[in-house]
Amino acid sequence: MTVNNTLRGATAAICIVFGAGTASAAVIDLGFVLDGSGSVSSYDFDSATAALSAALSQIPTSGDNEYRVAVTSYGYSSYTVVPPTVVTAANIASIQSTVLTAYKDDGGTDTAGAITYITDLFLDDGLGDTTLINITTDGSPNSQSLTENAALTANTAGVDGISLEAVGSGVSSPYALSNMARIAGLGTSGDADAGVIAADLDSLPNATDTGFVIPVADFDAYGAAIEAKIGQVIDDTGGDTGVVPLPAAMPMLLAGLGVFGFVRRRQTAG
C-alpha cells in the first residue's frame, strides 16, 4: 500500500468515526412548579418568580441539545404560566418575562395535583429524551400519600426526575424534609427511600439519577438555590458547552496521521 493510499484510508476512517459519533439533538424537558398557596406571601411569591426568571438565563439556546421549558403554579388548583416551549435565542427573553406574570392562586398546597398537571403538559406535547420536574414549595402537601402516588405515577409515565426546594421554616424539620425526599425518590427512581436531602449547593446530586430536596432558609435565599440547581442540571444533561467530545479512537487516528506525514516528508526529501 502506498503512503497516499494509506493517508486516504486514514482520512476516511476519521470521517467514519466522526459520523458514527454524531448524535441527533436530544430534547431536555425542564418543568418548574411554583407554590402559590396561601402560606406564601405576595412578596415571597414575587421573589420566587424573579429568581426563577433570572436563573433561566443559564439555559443554552444553541448546541447539541434542545431545552424545552414549562412553568406552572399551584394553590387551589394548577395553571400554566409558560407552556412547554423550546428555548431559543429569539424567545428566551420573552419566556423570562412571562414567568414574571405568574400570580398567587392561594388556597391549600395541592402538590399531588401540581405534579400530575405538569406531567400531563409534557405528555400532551410528547415527552423529550429527558424530563425533569422541579418543585418550589414552602409547605408540606395537603396529602403526603397522594403526592407520593402522583410522583410514582409521573415516573411510570416517563418522567426521569423530580426534585424540590423546601423553602422556609415550615418545611425545615427533619420529618418534613424526609417526606419531601420520599416524593423526589419516587418521582426519579420509583423508590421512596432513594430520595436524599442535599447537603449544600456545591455538591448537588445528578437530577436524572437521584431525587433530592434542597433545604432553603427563605425566599431571599431561593435565588442562589435555583441558580445552582439549573446550572447543575445543564451540566448533567450535556448542555454546558455544546461541544461534542472527540470519539475515543480519535487520538490514535491523529497520531497515525502524524506518522504518515513524517514518512511522506522523508520520502519527498529523499
C-alpha positions as CSV (number, residue, x, y, z in Angstrom):
1,M,0.0,0.0,0.0
2,T,1.4,3.4,-0.9
3,V,1.6,6.3,1.5
4,N,-1.0,8.2,-0.5
5,N,-3.4,5.3,-0.3
6,T,-2.7,4.9,3.5
7,L,-3.4,8.6,4.1
8,R,-6.7,8.3,2.1
9,G,-7.7,5.3,4.2
10,A,-6.9,7.1,7.5
11,T,-8.8,10.2,6.4
12,A,-11.8,8.0,5.5
13,A,-11.6,6.3,8.9
14,I,-11.6,9.7,10.7
15,C,-14.8,10.7,8.7
16,I,-16.4,7.4,9.7
17,V,-15.6,7.8,13.3
18,F,-16.9,11.4,13.3
19,G,-20.0,10.3,11.5
20,A,-20.6,7.5,14.0
21,G,-20.0,9.8,17.0
22,T,-22.6,12.4,15.8
23,A,-25.9,12.0,17.6
24,S,-29.2,13.7,16.8
25,A,-30.2,16.5,19.2
26,A,-31.7,15.5,22.5
27,V,-34.7,17.3,23.8
28,I,-34.4,18.0,27.6
29,D,-37.7,18.9,29.3
30,L,-37.4,21.2,32.3
31,G,-40.6,21.7,34.2
32,F,-40.8,24.3,37.0
33,V,-43.6,24.3,39.6
34,L,-44.1,27.3,41.9
35,D,-46.1,27.0,45.1
36,G,-48.6,29.9,45.1
37,S,-50.7,28.7,48.0
38,G,-52.0,30.9,50.8
39,S,-48.9,30.4,53.1
40,V,-46.7,32.1,50.5
41,S,-46.8,35.8,50.9
42,S,-47.1,38.0,47.8
43,Y,-43.6,39.4,48.4
44,D,-42.2,35.9,48.6
45,F,-44.0,34.7,45.5
46,D,-42.7,37.7,43.5
47,S,-39.2,36.9,44.8
48,A,-39.5,33.4,43.6
49,T,-40.7,34.3,40.2
50,A,-38.0,36.9,39.8
51,A,-35.3,34.4,40.9
52,L,-36.6,31.7,38.5
53,S,-36.8,34.2,35.7
54,A,-33.2,35.3,36.2
55,A,-31.9,31.7,36.6
56,L,-33.4,30.6,33.3
57,S,-30.8,32.8,31.5
58,Q,-28.4,29.9,32.0
59,I,-30.3,27.6,29.6
60,P,-28.4,27.1,26.4
61,T,-30.0,28.4,23.2
62,S,-27.6,26.5,20.9
63,G,-25.6,23.3,21.0
64,D,-26.4,19.7,20.6
65,N,-29.4,19.6,23.0
66,E,-32.7,21.4,22.9
67,Y,-34.1,22.6,26.2
68,R,-37.9,22.7,26.5
69,V,-39.2,24.7,29.4
70,A,-42.6,24.7,31.1
71,V,-43.6,26.7,34.2
72,T,-46.7,26.2,36.3
73,S,-48.0,27.4,39.6
74,Y,-50.5,26.0,42.1
75,G,-52.6,26.7,45.1
76,Y,-56.4,26.0,44.9
77,S,-55.5,24.4,41.5
78,S,-52.7,24.5,38.9
79,Y,-52.4,26.8,35.9
80,T,-49.9,27.2,33.1
81,V,-47.5,30.2,33.2
82,V,-45.3,29.0,30.3
83,P,-46.4,26.1,28.2
84,P,-43.7,23.6,27.0
85,T,-41.5,25.8,24.8
86,V,-38.1,25.0,23.2
87,V,-35.8,27.8,24.4
88,T,-34.1,29.7,21.6
89,A,-32.1,32.9,21.4
90,A,-35.1,34.6,19.9
91,N,-37.6,33.7,22.7
92,I,-35.6,33.3,25.9
93,A,-36.2,36.9,27.0
94,S,-40.0,36.5,26.4
95,I,-40.0,33.3,28.4
96,Q,-38.3,35.1,31.3
97,S,-40.7,38.0,31.1
98,T,-43.7,35.6,31.1
99,V,-42.5,33.9,34.3
100,L,-42.8,37.3,36.0
101,T,-46.6,37.4,35.1
102,A,-47.3,34.4,37.4
103,Y,-49.8,35.1,40.1
104,K,-50.7,33.6,43.5
105,D,-53.7,31.3,43.4
106,D,-53.8,31.0,47.2
107,G,-55.6,28.1,48.9
108,G,-54.0,24.8,50.0
109,T,-50.9,23.0,48.9
110,D,-52.1,20.5,46.3
111,T,-48.6,19.3,45.3
112,A,-50.1,16.0,44.1
113,G,-52.3,17.8,41.6
114,A,-49.4,20.1,40.6
115,I,-47.2,17.1,39.8
116,T,-50.0,15.5,37.7
117,Y,-50.7,18.8,36.0
118,I,-47.2,19.5,34.7
119,T,-46.6,15.8,33.8
120,D,-49.7,15.9,31.6
121,L,-48.5,19.1,30.0
122,F,-45.3,17.3,28.8
123,L,-47.2,14.1,27.9
124,D,-49.7,16.0,25.8
125,D,-46.7,17.7,24.0
126,G,-44.7,14.4,23.8
127,L,-42.0,13.7,26.3
128,G,-38.5,14.7,25.5
129,D,-35.5,12.4,25.8
130,T,-35.1,13.5,29.4
131,T,-37.9,15.1,31.5
132,L,-37.2,16.7,34.9
133,I,-39.6,18.4,37.2
134,N,-38.6,21.0,39.8
135,I,-41.0,22.0,42.6
136,T,-40.5,25.0,44.8
137,T,-42.7,24.9,47.9
138,D,-42.9,26.4,51.4
139,G,-45.2,23.8,52.9
140,S,-46.0,20.2,53.2
141,P,-48.5,18.9,50.7
142,N,-52.2,18.6,51.5
143,S,-51.7,14.8,51.4
144,Q,-48.4,13.1,51.6
145,S,-49.7,9.8,50.3
146,L,-51.5,11.3,47.3
147,T,-48.4,13.3,46.4
148,E,-46.2,10.2,46.7
149,N,-48.7,8.4,44.4
150,A,-48.6,11.3,41.9
151,A,-44.8,11.2,41.9
152,L,-44.7,7.5,41.3
153,T,-47.3,7.8,38.5
154,A,-45.3,10.5,36.9
155,N,-42.1,8.4,36.9
156,T,-44.0,5.4,35.5
157,A,-45.3,7.7,32.7
158,G,-41.8,8.6,31.7
159,V,-40.7,11.5,34.0
160,D,-37.0,11.0,34.7
161,G,-36.6,13.1,37.8
162,I,-38.4,15.1,40.4
163,S,-36.5,17.4,42.8
164,L,-37.7,20.1,45.2
165,E,-36.7,23.3,47.0
166,A,-38.2,23.3,50.5
167,V,-38.2,26.9,51.4
168,G,-38.6,28.3,54.9
169,S,-39.2,27.1,58.4
170,G,-42.5,25.3,57.6
171,V,-40.6,22.5,55.8
172,S,-37.2,22.7,57.6
173,S,-37.8,19.9,60.1
174,P,-36.1,16.5,59.5
175,Y,-39.6,14.9,59.3
176,A,-40.8,17.4,56.6
177,L,-37.6,17.1,54.6
178,S,-37.6,13.3,54.8
179,N,-41.2,13.4,53.4
180,M,-40.0,15.7,50.5
181,A,-37.1,13.3,49.8
182,R,-39.6,10.4,49.5
183,I,-41.6,12.3,46.9
184,A,-38.4,13.0,45.0
185,G,-37.2,9.4,45.2
186,L,-40.5,8.1,43.9
187,G,-40.5,10.6,41.0
188,T,-37.0,9.8,40.0
189,S,-36.4,6.1,40.5
190,G,-39.7,4.7,41.8
191,D,-38.1,4.2,45.2
192,A,-39.1,6.4,48.1
193,D,-36.1,5.5,50.1
194,A,-33.7,6.6,47.3
195,G,-34.5,10.3,47.7
196,V,-32.0,12.4,49.5
197,I,-31.6,15.7,51.3
198,A,-28.9,17.8,49.5
199,A,-26.1,18.8,51.8
200,D,-25.1,22.0,50.0
201,L,-25.4,23.8,46.7
202,D,-21.9,22.9,45.7
203,S,-22.5,19.2,45.6
204,L,-26.0,18.7,44.2
205,P,-26.9,15.2,43.0
206,N,-27.5,14.5,39.3
207,A,-31.2,15.1,39.0
208,T,-31.5,12.5,36.2
209,D,-30.3,9.8,38.6
210,T,-31.2,10.8,42.2
211,G,-34.3,12.5,43.6
212,F,-33.5,15.2,46.1
213,V,-34.7,18.1,48.1
214,I,-32.7,21.3,48.8
215,P,-33.4,23.0,52.2
216,V,-33.6,26.7,51.6
217,A,-33.7,29.2,54.5
218,D,-36.2,31.6,53.0
219,F,-37.2,33.1,49.7
220,D,-34.4,35.6,49.8
221,A,-32.0,32.7,49.6
222,Y,-34.1,30.9,46.9
223,G,-32.3,32.7,44.0
224,A,-28.9,31.1,44.8
225,A,-30.6,27.7,45.1
226,I,-32.5,27.7,41.9
227,E,-29.5,29.2,40.0
228,A,-27.3,26.3,41.3
229,K,-30.0,23.7,40.5
230,I,-30.4,24.8,36.9
231,G,-26.7,25.2,36.4
232,Q,-26.1,21.6,37.7
233,V,-28.9,20.2,35.6
234,I,-27.5,21.8,32.4
235,D,-24.1,20.3,33.2
236,D,-25.5,16.9,33.9
237,T,-27.5,16.9,30.7
238,G,-24.6,17.9,28.5
239,G,-25.6,21.4,27.8
240,D,-22.8,23.3,29.5
241,T,-20.7,24.0,26.4
242,G,-22.4,22.4,23.3
243,V,-19.0,21.0,22.4
244,V,-19.1,17.4,21.0
245,P,-16.3,15.4,22.7
246,L,-13.8,13.6,20.4
247,P,-14.5,9.9,19.9
248,A,-12.3,7.6,21.9
249,A,-10.4,6.4,18.8
250,M,-9.6,9.9,17.6
251,P,-6.2,10.3,19.4
252,M,-4.9,7.1,17.8
253,L,-6.0,8.2,14.4
254,L,-4.5,11.6,14.7
255,A,-1.2,10.1,15.9
256,G,-1.3,7.8,12.9
257,L,-1.7,10.7,10.6
258,G,1.3,12.4,12.2
259,V,3.4,9.4,11.4
260,F,2.2,9.2,7.8
261,G,3.0,12.9,7.4
262,F,6.5,12.3,8.7
263,V,7.1,9.4,6.3
264,R,5.8,11.5,3.4
265,R,8.2,14.3,4.2
266,R,11.1,11.7,4.4
267,Q,10.2,10.3,1.0
268,T,10.0,13.8,-0.5
269,A,13.3,14.7,1.0
270,G,14.8,11.5,-0.4
